[in-house]
Each structure stands twice: as C-alpha cells, then as structure tokens.
Amino acid sequence: MDIACPQCGNPNLQVDEANSVVYCPKCGFSVKVDPQTGNVTPISQGGPQPGGNLAPPPAYKKPGIFGMDPLTFFMLGLSLLLLVTFLYNLDLTILGVGVAVLALVYWKIR
C-alpha cells in the first residue's frame, strides 16, 4: 500500500479485508471503507503514541462509598465498629449487628 497514515506518517498500514477496515498499528488510526461505494467512515482518529503502541482502553472504575474502594470502606467501617465497641464497652450483639449491616452494604456496592 502506497498511502501513509495521516496521523503519524507510518507507511505500513494494515488492511482487514474481512471487515473492510484499514488501520495503523503504530497510532491506532482506523477507517472503514465501503467496498462498493468507496466511502470512508472514521473509526478511530488515533494519534501519535510514545513507543508506537496503542493506548490501552480506559479502565472502568466502579463507584464506591465516599470515594473509597468497597474493601477499604468495609475495613474502615469494621475498625470503627470495633473501636466504638471497645470504648463504650458495648454488648457484642450490637457489634454483630453492625458487622452484618456493614457486610450487606459492602456486598451491595462490590
């Protein structure tokens, strides 16, 4: 192929004939070409990447409680329950109920 990538100038573009896609392995630029009409539809604009690798897709971040990871929330809540039980000399039944509620909240946000 004698056409270079319009984003990074890479002359080695790859062609996926089964899906009618032309893409650059260096920067990720890709277009879909309609074989009947020759119309080109952009898929990814790509861009220059350091090292020539594709950027990894963004990781999905699960929402937590108060901006904390669910396990961190559980451990902090458990330590606060233990501290309050110790300081106020509470019955262990109250601690057990608190841990059960905390575990249910953890299970829901996990």
N, C-alpha and C positions, 0 to 999 in steps of 0.2 A: 504494500500500500504506500502510495507516494504522498499522503496527506499527514501532516504533523498535528499533534494535539494543540488546539487553540489556547489552552490554559498554560501548559508547561513547555510546549515545544517538542515533546517526546515524539520521535518519528516512528516508534514501534507501537502502533495502535493494535488492539486485539479485536477480532470480529467473532461474534457469537451468531453464526448463521441460523441456528435453530430458533433463536428469539429475535433475530434481526436487530441486534444491538452492537454498536461499535463503542469500545471503551478504552481508556488509557490506564494501564496498570500502575503507572507512576503517580498520578494525581487523583484518579477516580472520576475524571470527566467521562460521561457516557451519554449517548443519544440512541434513540430507537428510530430506525429507518424503515419506512413503509416500502416494501419491495415493489409494489405495483405503481404507486404514485411518486415515490422518491421523497415524500415529505419527511422531514426530520423533526422529532419530538425530543427535547432535552429531558434527560432522566436525572442527571446529577451534574452540577456545574463544576465539580472538582475544585482544584486549586493547588498551588504548589505546596507540597508537604516536605518537611525536613526528612531526609533519609529516603525519600521516594516511596514511602509506604502509604497505604490508605489509612485514613484516620479511623479509629475504632468507633462504632456507634455509641452514642451516649448511653450510659447505664441508667436503668430505671431505678429511681430512688423511691422506696416505699415510704409513705408518710408515717411518722411516729407520733408520740405524745410529747408535747412541749419541745419538739425538735430533736428528741432523743431516739436512738435506736430502740426497738422494743425490748431487747435483752437488757440494755442499760437501764431503761425505765423500770423493768422488773427487779433488777438487782438493787437499784437505789430505793425503790419502794419497800423491798424486803428489809434492807438495812434500817430504814426509818421506822418500820413496824417493830423491829427488834429493839431499837433504841428507846422508843416510846414505851414498850412493854417493860423494859428494864428500869427506866427512870421513874415510871409511875407505879411500878410493881403491880401490873395488871394481870388478870387471870389469863392463863394460856388458851382458854377457849376464845377469848377476844382476839388473841394473836392468830389462832387457827382460822377464824372467820375472815380476818384481814388478809391473810395469805391466800385464802380461797378466792376472795374478791379480786385481789391483785393478779392471781393466776388467770382468772376469767378475762380480765381486761387485757392481760398480756396475750392470751390466746386469740382474742378478737383482733388485735392490731398486728399480730405476727403475720 
